[in-house]
């Protein structure tokens, strides 16, 4: 029960890595708000773990403010914020990504971190404690061709994590990131372009441990980084990637 008594918010928690993180947090004693653009999915996960569901568009300031107010009403001060919601564009040459795709990727993957910081950092500063976890990607460290603007958005998230960590450390707030390799989530087929045995084998050949990451892998890493066990850890971008970035 490493998170006993803690309150946590996980965005994009209706499926994939976010759902895995929400499940792990709840199993370790946290009260969890499951936030997702898909309210039905959020409600299913929340019902499973005894949490609270909340609809949110993380790229919209008003929607994030509504979510922040809902967290305050439900839990009081927030202890743990996980910025997990993310999207990608389909693999294609960088110049073929249209402007709407580019804007959406940067809004969901980058602007959302700004919006949640604006909503929750003041409260964490006031209490002198808190843990923020940004779910980045190996794409931000060792990018693949044809996912250029997605890669860039995750590189932005890693840099944001480090500068947030430096600025918030004097206030007792820790900020870290995890960098998953491709996993069995709804985004996998988008990363690959198409889901075939041949393309899966090509992806897996770049992962020394020989498997995709799982929501449980991310939940375990997130739990450590957001727990008091990691009290001296801030500003890291932890590779949870089976050796992909070596």
N, C-alpha and C positions, 0 to 999 in steps of 0.2 A: 504493500500500500504506500508506494513512494510519493504519491500525489494526494494523500489523504488530506482533506480540508481545503484543497486548492480549487479555484474556479478557472475554467478554461473555455476558450472560444476557438473553434477550428473552422476556417472557411473552406468551401469546396469539399465539405465532409459528407456529402450524400453518396459518394462512391470513391473507389480507388484509394490512393494514399491517404486522403483526408479521412475516409471512413476507418481505415486501419489505425490512424492516429487517435481518432475519437474513441474507438473501441479500447485501445490500450490505455488511454488516459482514464476512462471510466473504470476499467478493471483494476487500476492502481489507486482508485479512491477519489478521483476528481469529479466535480460536477461540471458537465460539459454542455455547451451550446453548440449544436450542429447547424452550421449556416451553409446554405447552398442556393444557387439560382433555381434549382429544381426542388421545390418545397416538398413534393411527394417523396422524393428520395431522402431528403433530410428528415422527414417525419418517420420514415421506416428505420433509419439508423438510430434516431433519437429514441424511438420506442424500444428498440433492441437493447440499448445501453442505459435506459432510464434517464436520458438527457432531455433537452429542450430543442425543438426545431425552430429555425428562423430563416425566412427567405431573405436573400440579399443579392444585389448586383454589386460586386466589389469594385467595379469601375465607376460607380455613381456615388457622388458625395452624399446626397440626401439619403440614399439607401443604406450606406454605411453608418450615417448618423442615427438612422432609425434602429439599426442593429445594435449600436452602442447603447442607446437608451433602453432597448429590450434587455441587454445583458445586465445593465445597472439595476433594472427593476427585479430581475430574476435572481441575481447573485450578489449584488453589491459590487465592491471593487473587484476588478479582474486581475487574476494572478498570472495567467498564461494566455498569450495570443499566438496563434499559428496561422500565418499567411500561406495557405496551401492552394487556394483556387488558382488555376492557371489554364491557359489554352495555347494552341500552336496553330501555325498555318501548315498546309500540306507541303510536303517536300517539292521544291521547284527552284529554278535559278532565282537568285535574289531580285533581279530586275523584273521578274514576272509576278511577284507578290503585289497584289493591287493595294491601293492606298487604304481602303476600308479594312482589309485583312491586317495590314501593318498597324493601323490605329487601334484595332481591337486587341491585338497581341500585346502591344505596349500598355494599353489601358488596364487590361486584366492582370498582366504579369508585373508591371512596374508601378503604374499610378495607384493601384490598390494598396501597395505598401505605404505610400504617402498618405492615402486617405485613412487607413487604419491607424497609422502613427498619430495623425492629427486627432483622431477620435479617442485613442486610448493612452497615449504617452502622458498627457497631463495628469491623469488619474494615477498612473504608476509612479510618476515623480512625486505626487502628493503622499503616497504611502511609503515611498522609499524602497520599493521592491517590485519585482516583476520579471518575467521571462518572455521574450519574443523570439519566435522561430519562423524563419522564412524558408519555404521549400523551393530551393533553386533547382539545379540540375547539373549533371556532368556536362551538359551542353554549354554551360557557362565557363567551363574549365578546359574542356577538350572537344571543341565543336566539330560536328559532322557537316559536310557540304550539303547545300540545298535546304538547310533549316536556318538560314543566316539571321533573320530578324528574331526568331525564337531564341537562338543561341545568344544574341545580343541582349535580349530582355533578361535572360537568366544571368548573364555576366553583370548586368546592371544590378540585379538583386543581390549578388554576392558583394559587390562594392558597397551597396546601400547597407548591407548587414554590417560590414566592418566599420563604416563611418557612424552608423547608429550606435554600435557598441562603444566606440570611443566617446561619443557625446553623452551617452546615457550612463556610462559606468559610474561617474560621480554621484548619480542619483540612485544607485543600487539596482539598476535595471540591466539585465544581461540580454544580449541579442546574438543569436547564432543562426546558422543555416545548415540544412542538409542538402546534399547533392546526389539525388538518386540517379541510377542508370535506368534505362527504359524498363518498364515493369508491366505486369498484367493488370492494366487499368484501361478505362475507356479511351485514353489518348494513344494507346500503343499503335493501333492501326493508322492513326493520323501521322505518327512519326515515321512509320514504315512506308506510307503511301498506299500499300495494299498488304493484306495479311495472308501470306502464302508460306508453306513450309520452307521454301528456298530462301525467302527474305528473312524469316525467323532464324534460320541457320546462319545466315550472313551476320545478323546482329549478334547472335550468341557467340560467334567466333571471336568477337572483340572483347568478350567478358571472361577473364581468366577462370573465375569460379564456375562458368558454364551454365548459368541460368539467369533468367530475368529477375529483377527485384520484385518483392511482394509488398502489399500494404502492411503486413506484419513486420517486415524488415524496417519500414519507415516508422511504424509505431514504436518499436523498441528503441531506435535511435532518438526519436523525438522525446520519448519519455525520459531518457537519461539527460538530454540537454536541457530539458525544462524542469528537471527535479533539482532538489537541493544538493544531490550528489555532484552536480556539475557547477557548484557554487563558485568555482574559480575559473570557469570556462566561459569566455565571451569573445565574440568576433571571429569564431571559426566557421569555416565552410566544410563540414564533415562529408567526405566522400563515402556514400553507402552504395557501392557500385560493383562489388565483386572483383575489384582490381582493374576496372575499365580505364581509369585515368593513370595507371602506372606507365 
